[in-house]
Amino acid sequence: MNDNDLKNTSRTNWTALESMSDDDIDYSDIPPLTDDFFEKAVLRVPSAQAQNLVQLDPDVIAWFQAQSGEYKTLINSVLRRHIENASNKQTA
């Protein structure tokens, strides 16, 4: 979250939203959850984050910082994807 996020005001009409019942909500545009969906679904349970010191080359960290304000999360997801791909290659 950055400073701009904190300055934005919600345009949601909270009073109208809170007065709605479940019967007032139109779910028709939500696709059904099929068995195929659940076969492909992956459960990701957040775990406690380990605090580690990893030394990265300055150009590597600069590249990640340029991609996203959440560069640490991006680095973590890239590393996780690498682990998953390596695991898939070992089982194939």
Order of alpha helices (4+ residues) and beta strands (2+ residues): alpha-alpha-alpha-alpha-alpha
